[in-house]
């Protein structure tokens, strides 16, 4: 059996590289270069925490910062296509009000606002009053949010200024950011490749210095995948710790859900304070203000997976993990132990089962509540060019109605509970698991149709309802970002971020898609 698995793995790897070779013939000629950041806008390379501090100390005006972000967006957006709708004039007015208040003297309440005067962007699926909320579907192209989501309310209370809504896959569930309403978002490191989904536009803006704060959401890797493909940090908080009211038309927070809000950032130092904002009262449970000596942590790592639906890990991915393990052992003198559990060999099946327990029924959302989209009928219509939906949405309709029923419920729940128990026993409140991010770096556009399950390493984190931080670790031979995930047990988000902070220092941090001009 092991010989057969080895042969299959080599065949899959050959087929995988053949796919890339074929797609490269078209997409490598389409590559566009992102313009470098002008020195006058160099502030955009700083963390959101730093920008807020400078605004409060009158070293920087909020209006100046918002103008700089708008100018940067207008420069890079024609290349990456990340922005769907903007509120530039309103944001500038908000910034002027912040500056006016600061000029009169900061009140105690204003001083406590952690992101006073700093603009943020977020996916179009996050309700911002008066702005479109189409989910990238033609049936909802006239939909407008009537009130802010709970997360946007909390961000405003923290002093942040909503600036623009960003692109997303049709119905949010796919590894690329593309829809019939707004078109396709491109990866700024290589515009012929996917920036990930569903927060691909947020990652593309962050990687080009075009947003200081990127509010995201994640039900199957939607924060961490784009962060990985675009070379950024991304934190996925403990499930149930963030209020998802007003996202994807959710009416109330569902603590049993895998769906969690999070952030993509150039700097690890932004992730804890941003997470505290959207976690509200639950922020204390996440121990985000605590500091741990990284040498006292227990370290485990997952070498790979035998999930036959997921492509084998490329050597660049295993080498990235090896470099981290070697660093931890040599510089911290800690033990890093291998971790195994059968659940990691069935990542897609487990995710598909628990996805069926989520409140959304995408085939109904797609019709805007007017019946239910029939996946097989839409597939036939697609073959003759008559379906209004993208193929990946149609695949989701079929999966939602038929595929998830093939997963044995008793088995899925037993394996999931076993994984949670085993991780809790091994990691406790003082350990982390180093986890591969994906089989390879950012794939070419449309090639995900041939590898639809490669999000499994991200999706299994949602199944476990654990916190995890995506950490960039440099680039591969093609100049594409690579990295790993750092996972811990529920409400031990601080451990993930502490390890991410260490790796940021050791491996040079985020991988930007352009440079900052020195002259």
C-alpha positions as CSV (number, residue, x, y, z in Angstrom):
1,X,0.0,0.0,0.0
2,X,2.8,2.4,0.9
3,X,4.4,1.7,-2.5
4,X,1.2,2.5,-4.3
5,X,0.8,5.8,-2.3
6,X,4.4,6.8,-3.3
7,X,3.7,6.1,-6.9
8,X,0.5,8.0,-6.8
9,X,2.2,10.9,-5.1
10,X,4.8,11.2,-7.8
11,X,2.2,11.0,-10.5
12,X,0.2,13.7,-8.8
13,X,3.3,15.9,-8.5
14,X,4.1,15.4,-12.2
15,X,0.5,16.2,-13.2
16,X,0.5,19.2,-10.9
17,X,3.6,20.6,-12.6
18,X,2.2,19.8,-16.0
19,X,-0.8,22.0,-15.1
20,X,1.5,24.8,-14.1
21,X,3.5,24.5,-17.3
22,X,0.5,24.7,-19.5
23,X,-1.1,27.6,-17.7
24,X,2.3,29.5,-17.6
25,X,2.3,29.5,-21.4
26,X,-0.6,32.0,-21.3
27,X,-0.3,33.8,-17.9
28,X,3.4,34.5,-17.7
29,X,3.1,36.9,-20.7
30,X,0.3,38.8,-18.9
31,X,2.4,39.8,-15.9
32,X,2.3,43.5,-14.9
33,X,4.6,45.3,-12.5
34,X,3.3,47.2,-9.4
35,X,4.7,50.7,-9.2
36,X,7.0,51.4,-6.2
37,X,5.8,53.4,-3.3
38,X,6.9,57.1,-3.5
39,X,8.9,58.4,-0.7
40,X,6.2,61.0,0.0
41,X,3.9,58.2,0.8
42,X,6.4,56.1,2.8
43,X,4.2,56.4,5.8
44,X,2.1,53.7,4.2
45,X,4.8,51.1,5.0
46,X,4.3,51.7,8.7
47,X,2.0,49.7,11.0
48,X,-1.5,50.8,11.8
49,X,-0.5,51.0,15.4
50,X,2.3,53.4,14.5
51,X,0.1,55.5,12.3
52,X,-2.6,55.9,15.0
53,X,0.1,57.0,17.5
54,X,1.5,59.6,15.1
55,X,-2.0,61.0,14.5
56,X,-2.7,61.3,18.2
57,X,0.7,63.0,18.8
58,X,0.1,65.4,15.9
59,X,3.0,64.1,13.9
60,X,0.6,63.1,11.1
61,X,-2.8,64.3,10.1
62,X,-5.5,61.8,9.5
63,X,-6.5,63.7,6.4
64,X,-2.9,63.4,5.1
65,X,-3.0,59.7,5.7
66,X,-6.4,59.1,4.0
67,X,-5.3,61.2,1.0
68,X,-2.1,59.1,0.7
69,X,-4.1,55.8,0.8
70,X,-6.6,57.1,-1.8
71,X,-3.7,58.2,-4.1
72,X,-2.0,54.8,-3.7
73,X,-5.2,52.9,-4.4
74,X,-5.8,54.9,-7.6
75,X,-2.3,54.0,-8.7
76,X,-2.4,50.3,-8.1
77,X,-6.1,49.4,-8.4
78,X,-6.1,49.7,-12.2
79,X,-3.6,46.8,-12.1
80,X,-5.0,44.5,-9.4
81,X,-8.7,45.4,-9.6
82,X,-9.4,45.2,-5.8
83,X,-11.8,48.0,-5.1
84,X,-15.6,47.6,-5.7
85,X,-17.0,50.8,-4.1
86,X,-15.3,53.6,-2.3
87,X,-16.4,56.4,0.0
88,X,-13.4,58.7,-0.5
89,X,-15.0,62.1,0.1
90,X,-16.9,60.8,3.1
91,X,-13.7,59.3,4.5
92,X,-11.8,62.6,4.0
93,X,-14.5,64.4,5.8
94,X,-14.3,61.9,8.7
95,X,-10.5,62.4,8.8
96,X,-10.9,66.2,8.9
97,X,-13.2,65.8,11.9
98,X,-10.6,63.7,13.6
99,X,-7.9,66.3,13.0
100,X,-10.2,69.1,14.2
101,X,-10.9,67.2,17.5
102,X,-7.2,66.5,18.0
103,X,-6.3,70.1,17.4
104,X,-8.7,71.1,20.2
105,X,-7.1,68.6,22.6
106,X,-7.6,64.8,22.8
107,X,-10.3,63.8,25.2
108,X,-9.8,60.8,27.5
109,X,-12.2,58.8,25.3
110,X,-10.4,59.7,22.1
111,X,-7.1,58.9,23.5
112,X,-8.3,55.3,24.2
113,X,-9.3,54.7,20.6
114,X,-6.5,52.4,19.3
115,X,-6.9,53.3,15.6
116,X,-8.0,56.9,15.7
117,X,-7.9,58.4,12.2
118,X,-6.6,55.3,10.4
119,X,-8.6,54.2,7.3
120,X,-9.6,50.6,6.7
121,X,-10.9,48.5,3.9
122,X,-13.1,45.4,4.0
123,X,-14.7,42.9,1.7
124,X,-18.0,43.9,0.1
125,X,-19.7,41.1,2.1
126,X,-19.2,43.2,5.2
127,X,-22.1,45.6,5.5
128,X,-21.2,49.3,5.4
129,X,-24.3,51.4,5.5
130,X,-25.3,52.9,2.1
131,X,-22.7,50.7,0.1
132,X,-23.4,47.8,-2.2
133,X,-23.5,44.3,-0.8
134,X,-23.9,42.1,-3.9
135,X,-21.7,39.2,-2.9
136,X,-20.6,39.3,-6.5
137,X,-23.8,37.9,-7.8
138,X,-25.9,39.4,-10.6
139,X,-29.1,38.7,-8.7
140,X,-28.0,41.0,-5.9
141,X,-26.4,43.7,-8.0
142,X,-28.8,46.3,-6.6
143,X,-28.5,45.3,-3.0
144,X,-27.4,48.1,-0.6
145,X,-26.5,47.7,3.1
146,X,-29.0,49.5,5.3
147,X,-26.8,49.5,8.4
148,X,-23.2,48.8,9.4
149,X,-22.2,45.3,10.4
150,X,-21.2,44.8,14.0
151,X,-17.5,44.6,13.1
152,X,-17.7,47.9,11.2
153,X,-19.5,49.5,14.2
154,X,-16.6,48.3,16.5
155,X,-14.0,49.5,14.1
156,X,-15.6,53.0,14.0
157,X,-15.7,53.0,17.8
158,X,-12.0,52.2,17.8
159,X,-11.5,55.4,15.7
160,X,-10.9,53.7,12.3
161,X,-12.4,55.2,9.2
162,X,-14.1,53.0,6.6
163,X,-12.6,53.8,3.2
164,X,-13.7,51.3,0.6
165,X,-15.2,47.9,0.0
166,X,-13.2,45.3,-1.9
167,X,-13.7,42.5,-4.4
168,X,-14.6,38.9,-3.5
169,X,-15.5,35.6,-5.3
170,X,-19.1,35.1,-6.3
171,X,-20.8,33.9,-3.1
172,X,-17.4,34.1,-1.3
173,X,-16.5,30.4,-1.6
174,X,-13.6,29.9,-3.9
175,X,-9.8,30.1,-4.1
176,X,-9.8,33.0,-6.5
177,X,-11.4,36.5,-6.2
178,X,-13.6,36.7,-9.3
179,X,-17.3,37.4,-10.0
180,X,-19.6,38.6,-12.8
181,X,-20.3,42.0,-11.1
182,X,-16.8,43.3,-10.5
183,X,-14.4,41.0,-12.5
184,X,-11.2,39.4,-11.3
185,X,-8.6,40.5,-8.8
186,X,-5.0,39.8,-9.6
187,X,-2.1,38.8,-7.4
188,X,0.3,41.8,-7.2
189,X,3.4,39.5,-7.0
190,X,2.4,37.9,-10.4
191,X,-0.8,39.2,-12.0
192,X,-1.3,36.0,-13.8
193,X,-1.8,34.2,-10.5
194,X,-4.6,34.1,-7.9
195,X,-4.4,36.3,-4.8
196,X,-6.6,33.7,-3.0
197,X,-10.1,33.9,-1.9
198,X,-12.3,35.1,-0.5
199,X,-10.2,38.0,0.9
200,X,-7.9,38.2,-2.2
201,X,-8.5,41.8,-2.8
202,X,-7.7,42.7,0.7
203,X,-4.4,40.8,0.5
204,X,-3.6,42.5,-2.9
205,X,-4.1,46.0,-1.4
206,X,-2.1,45.2,1.7
207,X,0.8,43.8,-0.3
208,X,0.9,47.0,-2.4
209,X,0.8,49.5,0.5
210,X,-2.8,50.4,-0.5
211,X,-4.5,49.8,2.9
212,X,-3.3,50.2,6.5
213,X,-6.0,47.9,7.9
214,X,-7.7,45.0,6.2
215,X,-10.8,43.5,7.8
216,X,-11.5,40.0,6.5
217,X,-13.5,36.9,7.3
218,X,-12.7,33.2,7.1
219,X,-14.8,30.0,6.8
220,X,-12.3,27.9,4.9
221,X,-9.1,29.8,4.8
222,X,-10.5,33.1,3.4
223,X,-8.2,35.2,5.5
224,X,-5.1,33.0,5.7
225,X,-5.0,31.8,2.0
226,X,-4.8,35.3,0.5
227,X,-2.3,36.2,3.2
228,X,-0.2,33.2,2.1
229,X,-0.5,33.8,-1.6
230,X,0.3,37.5,-1.3
231,X,3.1,37.2,1.3
232,X,1.3,38.9,4.3
233,X,0.5,37.9,7.9
234,X,-3.1,36.9,8.5
235,X,-4.7,36.0,11.8
236,X,-7.8,33.7,12.1
237,X,-9.1,34.1,15.7
238,X,-10.7,31.4,17.8
239,X,-14.2,30.5,16.4
240,X,-17.0,32.2,18.2
241,X,-14.8,35.1,19.4
242,X,-15.9,37.6,16.8
243,X,-19.4,38.8,16.1
244,X,-20.3,38.1,12.5
245,X,-23.6,40.0,12.5
246,X,-24.0,41.9,9.2
247,X,-21.5,39.7,7.3
248,X,-22.9,37.6,4.5
249,X,-26.3,38.8,5.6
250,X,-26.0,37.0,9.0
251,X,-28.6,38.3,11.5
252,X,-26.8,37.3,14.7
253,X,-23.6,35.8,15.9
254,X,-23.6,32.0,15.7
255,X,-21.1,30.6,18.2
256,X,-21.4,27.1,16.8
257,X,-20.2,28.4,13.4
258,X,-16.7,27.9,11.8
259,X,-17.1,31.5,10.4
260,X,-14.8,34.0,12.0
261,X,-13.6,37.5,11.3
262,X,-9.9,38.3,11.1
263,X,-7.2,40.6,9.6
264,X,-4.5,40.6,7.0
265,X,-1.5,42.8,7.8
266,X,2.1,43.7,6.8
267,X,3.0,43.8,10.5
268,X,2.3,41.2,13.3
269,X,2.1,44.0,15.9
270,X,-1.2,45.1,14.4
271,X,-3.0,41.8,14.7
272,X,-3.5,41.5,18.4
273,X,-5.0,45.1,18.9
274,X,-7.1,44.7,15.8
275,X,-8.5,41.4,17.0
276,X,-9.2,42.9,20.4
277,X,-11.4,45.5,18.7
278,X,-13.7,43.0,16.8
279,X,-13.6,40.5,19.7
280,X,-15.2,43.0,22.0
281,X,-15.8,41.6,25.5
282,X,-14.4,38.2,24.4
283,X,-11.0,39.8,23.8
284,X,-10.1,39.0,27.4
285,X,-10.6,35.3,26.9
286,X,-8.0,35.4,24.1
287,X,-5.2,36.6,26.4
288,X,-4.1,39.1,23.7
289,X,-2.4,41.3,26.2
290,X,-0.3,38.5,27.7
291,X,3.3,37.9,26.8
292,X,4.9,34.5,27.0
293,X,8.5,33.4,26.8
294,X,8.6,31.6,23.5
295,X,11.3,29.3,24.9
296,X,8.7,27.9,27.3
297,X,6.3,26.9,24.6
298,X,5.8,23.3,23.3
299,X,6.3,23.0,19.6
300,X,4.8,20.4,17.2
301,X,4.8,20.2,13.5
302,X,2.7,18.5,10.8
303,X,5.0,17.0,8.1
304,X,2.3,16.6,5.5
305,X,-1.0,14.8,4.7
306,X,-2.1,11.6,3.0
307,X,-5.3,13.3,1.9
308,X,-5.7,11.9,-1.6
309,X,-7.8,14.8,-2.7
310,X,-5.0,17.3,-2.0
311,X,-1.9,17.7,-4.1
312,X,1.4,16.6,-2.5
313,X,3.4,19.3,-0.9
314,X,6.0,20.9,-3.2
315,X,9.6,20.8,-2.0
316,X,9.6,24.6,-1.4
317,X,6.8,24.1,1.2
318,X,8.6,21.3,3.1
319,X,11.8,23.2,3.0
320,X,10.1,26.2,4.5
321,X,8.9,24.1,7.4
322,X,12.4,22.6,7.8
323,X,13.9,26.0,8.0
324,X,11.6,27.0,10.8
325,X,12.2,23.8,12.7
326,X,15.9,24.2,12.4
327,X,15.8,27.8,13.6
328,X,13.7,26.9,16.6
329,X,16.0,24.1,17.6
330,X,19.2,26.0,17.1
331,X,18.3,29.5,18.3
332,X,15.8,28.7,21.1
333,X,17.1,25.3,22.0
334,X,13.6,23.9,22.1
335,X,12.2,20.5,21.1
336,X,10.0,20.4,18.0
337,X,8.1,17.1,17.8
338,X,6.3,15.6,14.8
339,X,2.5,15.5,15.1
340,X,0.1,13.0,13.4
341,X,-3.6,12.4,13.5
342,X,-5.8,10.5,10.9
343,X,-8.0,13.6,10.6
344,X,-5.4,15.4,8.6
345,X,-5.7,12.7,6.0
346,X,-9.4,13.6,5.5
347,X,-9.3,17.4,5.6
348,X,-11.7,18.2,2.8
349,X,-14.3,15.6,3.9
350,X,-14.4,17.0,7.4
351,X,-14.6,20.5,6.2
352,X,-17.4,19.6,3.8
353,X,-19.4,17.9,6.6
354,X,-19.2,20.9,9.0
355,X,-19.8,23.3,6.2
356,X,-23.2,21.6,5.7
357,X,-24.0,22.7,9.3
358,X,-23.5,26.4,8.5
359,X,-26.7,28.6,8.3
360,X,-26.0,29.8,4.7
361,X,-27.5,27.8,1.8
362,X,-25.6,29.2,-1.2
363,X,-28.0,27.9,-3.8
364,X,-30.7,30.1,-2.2
365,X,-28.5,33.1,-1.7
366,X,-27.6,32.9,-5.4
367,X,-31.3,33.4,-6.4
368,X,-31.7,36.3,-3.9
369,X,-34.3,34.2,-2.1
370,X,-36.4,33.4,-5.2
371,X,-36.2,29.6,-5.1
372,X,-33.0,27.5,-5.2
373,X,-30.4,27.2,-7.9
374,X,-30.2,23.7,-9.3
375,X,-26.5,22.8,-9.6
376,X,-26.9,20.1,-12.3
377,X,-29.3,22.3,-14.4
378,X,-26.9,25.3,-14.1
379,X,-24.1,23.0,-15.2
380,X,-25.9,22.0,-18.3
381,X,-26.8,25.7,-19.0
382,X,-23.1,26.6,-18.4
383,X,-22.0,24.2,-21.1
384,X,-24.1,26.2,-23.7
385,X,-23.2,29.6,-22.2
386,X,-26.6,30.3,-20.6
387,X,-25.9,30.2,-16.9
388,X,-25.4,33.5,-15.1
389,X,-23.3,31.8,-12.4
390,X,-19.6,31.1,-12.5
391,X,-18.5,27.4,-12.6
392,X,-17.1,27.4,-9.1
393,X,-20.5,28.6,-7.7
394,X,-22.2,25.8,-9.7
395,X,-19.8,23.3,-8.2
396,X,-20.8,24.7,-4.7
397,X,-24.5,24.1,-5.5
398,X,-23.8,20.5,-6.4
399,X,-21.5,20.0,-3.4
400,X,-24.0,21.5,-1.1
401,X,-26.9,19.3,-2.1
402,X,-25.2,16.0,-3.0
403,X,-21.5,15.7,-2.1
404,X,-21.8,16.5,1.7
405,X,-24.4,13.7,2.0
406,X,-21.7,11.2,1.1
407,X,-19.7,12.0,4.3
408,X,-20.7,9.8,7.2
409,X,-21.9,12.1,10.0
410,X,-21.0,9.8,12.8
411,X,-17.5,9.3,11.4
412,X,-17.0,13.0,10.8
413,X,-18.0,14.0,14.3
414,X,-16.0,11.3,16.0
415,X,-12.8,12.2,14.1
416,X,-13.3,15.9,14.7
417,X,-13.8,15.4,18.4
418,X,-10.8,13.1,18.5
419,X,-8.6,15.7,16.8
420,X,-9.8,18.4,19.2
421,X,-9.1,16.2,22.2
422,X,-5.7,15.1,21.0
423,X,-4.6,18.7,20.2
424,X,-5.8,19.9,23.6
425,X,-3.9,17.1,25.4
426,X,-0.7,17.7,23.5
427,X,-0.7,21.5,23.2
428,X,-2.7,22.5,26.3
429,X,-2.5,26.2,26.9
430,X,1.2,26.3,26.2
431,X,1.8,24.8,22.8
432,X,1.6,25.4,19.1
433,X,1.3,23.3,16.0
434,X,3.2,24.3,12.9
435,X,1.0,23.5,9.9
436,X,1.6,23.7,6.1
437,X,-0.4,26.4,4.4
438,X,-1.0,24.8,1.0
439,X,0.7,22.4,-1.4
440,X,2.2,25.2,-3.4
441,X,2.5,29.0,-3.8
442,X,-0.1,31.1,-5.6
443,X,-1.6,29.1,-8.5
444,X,-2.3,30.5,-11.9
445,X,-5.8,31.9,-12.6
446,X,-8.4,29.2,-13.3
447,X,-6.0,26.4,-12.5
448,X,-7.8,25.9,-9.2
449,X,-10.6,24.1,-11.1
450,X,-8.1,21.3,-11.6
451,X,-7.1,21.4,-7.9
452,X,-10.3,22.4,-6.1
453,X,-9.4,20.8,-2.7
454,X,-6.0,22.3,-2.1
455,X,-7.4,24.7,0.5
456,X,-7.6,21.7,2.9
457,X,-4.8,22.8,5.2
458,X,-6.6,26.0,5.8
459,X,-10.1,24.4,6.0
460,X,-9.1,21.9,8.7
461,X,-8.3,24.8,11.0
462,X,-11.9,26.0,10.7
463,X,-13.1,22.5,11.5
464,X,-11.1,22.5,14.7
465,X,-12.3,26.0,15.6
466,X,-8.7,26.9,16.6
467,X,-6.9,30.2,16.2
468,X,-4.2,30.2,13.5
469,X,-1.8,32.8,12.1
470,X,-0.4,32.7,8.6
471,X,3.3,33.6,8.5
472,X,5.3,34.5,5.4
473,X,8.8,32.9,5.1
474,X,10.3,34.4,2.0
475,X,9.8,33.4,-1.6
476,X,10.4,30.4,-3.8
477,X,12.5,30.2,-6.9
478,X,9.9,32.0,-8.9
479,X,9.7,34.9,-6.5
480,X,6.3,33.9,-5.1
481,X,5.6,34.1,-1.3
482,X,5.7,30.9,0.8
483,X,5.0,30.3,4.5
484,X,3.4,28.2,7.2
485,X,0.5,28.4,9.6
486,X,0.9,28.6,13.4
487,X,-2.1,26.9,15.2
488,X,-2.9,26.7,18.9
489,X,-5.9,25.6,21.0
490,X,-9.0,27.7,21.4
491,X,-8.6,31.2,23.0
492,X,-4.8,30.8,22.9
493,X,-4.5,33.3,20.0
494,X,-1.7,35.1,21.8
495,X,0.6,32.0,21.4
496,X,0.1,32.0,17.6
497,X,0.9,35.7,17.5
498,X,3.9,35.4,19.8
499,X,5.4,32.7,17.5
500,X,4.5,34.8,14.4
501,X,6.3,37.8,15.9
502,X,9.4,35.7,16.5
503,X,9.3,34.3,12.9
504,X,8.8,37.8,11.6
505,X,12.0,38.9,13.1
506,X,13.9,35.8,12.0
507,X,12.6,35.5,8.4
508,X,12.3,39.2,7.4
509,X,8.5,39.5,7.7
510,X,6.0,40.3,5.0
511,X,6.8,40.0,1.3
512,X,5.8,43.2,-0.4
513,X,5.0,43.3,-4.1
514,X,7.0,46.5,-4.7
515,X,9.6,48.6,-3.0
516,X,9.6,52.0,-1.2
517,X,11.5,54.5,-3.3
518,X,14.5,56.1,-1.5
519,X,14.7,59.2,-3.7
